[in-house]
Amino acid sequence: MNGLLSLLFLAALYSFSPTSSIADEEPLFGTYGYKHGLLHEHGVIPDLLNKTGLNCCDGGMGGECRATRLRSMAHESGNMTRMQWEFLHHETWCPVNTEVRFDVTFPYDVISQDITAVVCARKAAPGTCPPTTFCAAQAGIPG
């Protein structure tokens, strides 16, 4: 009887354990690979790469496009003010080290209250910023 109870306990325990590994989970918002497949599926990444002439996603540069949000922030230094684009990398606003394009079309089923941009950047841990951004686009209106 003890063996049967142990077997039932192990079966119950197994049924409550997670079946997916961390590697199977979707990346955090705005981090390396977040919604990457969706952006490819709807033509956003091919449009961005075509207009920039870059191939950062698989061109050996170590970048990956991800869905995110952009904002423009004023940075003051002495008596000068400089505008800087930033993108949301999980919960951290990070600098965009490249021009931001406004001529890339985002289909309506890609744009949401949270997702309004795409950025191609290197990998970085949440809470830190990628050392390099290769290209970026703010959502254009579908034609």
C-alpha positions as CSV (number, residue, x, y, z in Angstrom):
1,M,0.0,0.0,0.0
2,N,2.9,2.4,0.8
3,G,4.3,1.9,-2.7
4,L,1.0,2.7,-4.2
5,L,0.6,6.0,-2.2
6,S,4.2,7.0,-3.1
7,L,3.4,6.3,-6.8
8,L,0.1,8.4,-6.6
9,F,2.0,11.2,-4.8
10,L,4.7,11.3,-7.5
11,A,2.1,11.3,-10.2
12,A,0.2,14.1,-8.6
13,L,3.5,16.1,-8.1
14,Y,4.5,15.5,-11.7
15,S,1.1,16.8,-13.0
16,F,1.6,20.1,-11.2
17,S,5.2,20.6,-12.3
18,P,5.8,23.0,-15.3
19,T,6.2,21.2,-18.6
20,S,8.1,23.9,-20.4
21,S,11.6,25.0,-19.8
22,I,12.8,28.6,-19.4
23,A,14.2,28.3,-22.9
24,D,10.7,27.7,-24.3
25,E,9.2,30.8,-22.7
26,E,8.8,34.0,-24.7
27,P,11.5,36.6,-24.1
28,L,10.6,39.6,-21.8
29,F,9.1,42.7,-23.4
30,G,11.6,44.5,-25.6
31,T,14.4,42.1,-25.0
32,Y,16.4,40.0,-27.6
33,G,13.9,38.1,-29.8
34,Y,10.6,39.4,-28.2
35,K,7.9,39.0,-30.9
36,H,10.6,38.4,-33.5
37,G,8.6,35.8,-35.4
38,L,5.5,38.0,-35.4
39,L,7.5,40.9,-36.9
40,H,8.9,38.6,-39.6
41,E,5.5,37.0,-40.3
42,H,3.9,40.4,-40.9
43,G,6.8,41.8,-43.0
44,V,8.0,44.5,-40.5
45,I,11.5,43.2,-40.3
46,P,12.0,42.6,-44.0
47,D,10.7,46.2,-44.7
48,L,13.1,47.7,-42.1
49,L,16.1,45.8,-43.4
50,N,15.3,46.7,-47.0
51,K,15.0,50.4,-46.1
52,T,18.2,50.5,-44.0
53,G,20.2,48.1,-46.2
54,L,21.3,46.3,-43.1
55,N,21.0,42.6,-42.2
56,C,21.5,42.8,-38.4
57,C,19.3,39.8,-37.5
58,D,21.4,37.1,-39.1
59,G,24.3,38.9,-40.7
60,G,26.9,38.1,-38.1
61,M,26.4,41.3,-36.2
62,G,24.9,39.6,-33.2
63,G,21.7,41.6,-33.3
64,E,18.0,40.6,-33.1
65,C,14.9,42.6,-33.9
66,R,12.4,42.9,-31.1
67,A,9.0,44.6,-30.7
68,T,9.1,47.4,-28.2
69,R,8.2,51.1,-27.6
70,L,10.3,54.2,-28.3
71,R,10.3,57.6,-26.6
72,S,12.3,60.8,-27.3
73,M,13.9,62.3,-24.2
74,A,15.7,65.7,-23.8
75,H,19.2,65.4,-22.2
76,E,20.7,68.6,-20.9
77,S,24.4,69.2,-20.7
78,G,25.5,72.7,-19.5
79,N,23.5,75.1,-21.6
80,M,22.8,72.6,-24.4
81,T,19.8,70.3,-24.8
82,R,20.1,67.2,-27.0
83,M,17.2,64.9,-28.0
84,Q,17.8,61.1,-27.6
85,W,15.6,58.2,-28.7
86,E,15.3,55.5,-26.2
87,F,13.6,52.0,-26.4
88,L,12.1,49.9,-23.6
89,H,14.2,46.9,-22.9
90,H,12.1,45.0,-20.4
91,E,11.7,47.7,-17.7
92,T,14.8,49.8,-18.6
93,W,14.8,52.7,-21.1
94,C,18.0,52.3,-23.3
95,P,19.5,54.6,-25.8
96,V,19.0,54.0,-29.5
97,N,22.4,54.5,-31.1
98,T,21.1,54.9,-34.7
99,E,18.6,56.9,-36.6
100,V,14.9,56.0,-36.1
101,R,12.9,55.4,-39.3
102,F,9.3,56.4,-39.7
103,D,8.6,54.9,-43.1
104,V,8.3,51.2,-42.0
105,T,4.7,49.8,-42.1
106,F,3.4,48.0,-39.1
107,P,0.1,46.0,-39.8
108,Y,-2.7,46.7,-37.4
109,D,-2.5,43.2,-35.9
110,V,1.1,44.0,-34.8
111,I,0.6,47.4,-33.3
112,S,-0.8,47.6,-29.8
113,Q,-0.8,50.0,-26.8
114,D,2.5,48.5,-25.8
115,I,4.1,47.6,-29.2
116,T,4.7,50.7,-31.4
117,A,8.3,50.1,-32.6
118,V,10.9,47.6,-33.6
119,V,14.6,47.8,-32.6
120,C,17.4,45.6,-33.7
121,A,20.0,45.4,-31.0
122,R,22.5,43.1,-29.4
123,K,21.6,40.8,-26.5
124,A,21.6,42.2,-22.9
125,A,20.3,41.0,-19.6
126,P,17.1,42.6,-18.3
127,G,18.0,45.7,-16.3
128,T,20.9,46.5,-18.5
129,C,21.1,48.1,-22.0
130,P,22.4,46.4,-25.2
131,P,25.8,47.9,-26.1
132,T,24.7,48.4,-29.7
133,T,21.5,49.2,-31.6
134,F,21.7,48.6,-35.4
135,C,18.4,50.0,-36.6
136,A,15.0,51.2,-35.3
137,A,11.6,52.2,-36.6
138,Q,8.6,53.8,-35.1
139,A,5.3,52.4,-36.4
140,G,4.1,53.9,-39.7
141,I,0.5,53.8,-40.7
142,P,-0.5,50.9,-42.9
143,G,-1.2,51.8,-46.5
